[in-house]
């Protein structure tokens, strides 16, 4: 971790420090759960490392997916719970293998852990759009059968999350565009859920807000990495 911190920009250090302070404050001020605190901090470390193209993001991702899935299940957000336990958790291990296998073989990748970045084509965007529409409709029906909460928002967020995660494992910079949409939807989802249930896990809102800021930064950083790697040949 020390090696990572030495490479971090001022923005990254301010970002992680600010949202960590807010998260810890909410933990005490709103008597949030310890699991919520752990999930939030692990999640923030995970996404900032993804934005930097570091394979170690997956280690924090393992912790975050397990804890977040449990919290979401407790609020009846079954789509979020299944997404994290059945999809995100196993893909952390797939991601570790694919990223490590790739940067070890690429001479033109930047030194360290930085992964080689790919870009999505127009055909790829068409496939993404079609998959989202079909997937969201089908998953909404499943969540309705399960009597889940906030079916429409949850189904859209989950399907977009699956698409974004696949693009992430495949190292596409455009994953961040999808993550931005996911974060906006999930922030809305948690605000509605917490207000309606009277829950106190407001760290989830802060965590997803941090994710949103990081997604914007991640897109900029990955496009920059892609341009540098293209210039290096």
Buried (B, 14 or more C-beta within 10 A) or exposed (E): EEEBEEEBEEEBEEBBEEBBEBBBEBBEEBEBBEBBBBBBBBBBBBBBBBBBBBBBBBBBBBBBBBBBBBBBBBBBBBBBBBBBBEBBBEBBEEBBEBBBEBBEEEEEBBEBBBBBBBBBEEEBEEEBEEBBEEBBEEBBEBBEEEEBBBBEBBBBBBBBBBBBBBBBBBBBBBBBBBBBBBBBBBBBBBBEBBEEEEBBBBBBBBBBBBBBBBBBBBBEBBBEBBEBBEEEE
